[in-house]
Amino acid sequence: MRNWATIAVGILLAALLIFVVISNSDEVTVVLPLIQWRTKLWAAMVGGAVVGAAASLVLVAWPLLRLKLHARRHQKRIAELEQEVHGLRTLPITTDTPRPTSAQKV
């Protein structure tokens, strides 16, 4: 079911892109601070969408990457502490101080 939905969304997006290309074939001048060029309107629209998507991806991915690195660091620390607890649980129980005998209890 999921494959069919993916295919359907892909077909709809392709149809939308074809519609945009066909209906926006006028030439426009794109002016940036140091660059100016003429292109088709649909190319300017698609280029703007791609640049916007890339910028959004970077802005969203940066905090997620930081959180992932923090989680990895904490997982390593947890593994070290669990290993230490396991080592402490398996230590033999010994007493270094001698127990007082009845003759010593005066």
ABEGO torsion letter per residue (X at the ends): XAAAAAAAAAAAAAAAAAAAAAABABBBBBBBAABBBBBBAAAAAAAAAAAAAAAAAAAAAAAAAAAAAAAAAAAAAAAAAAAAAAAAAABBBBBABBBBBAAABX
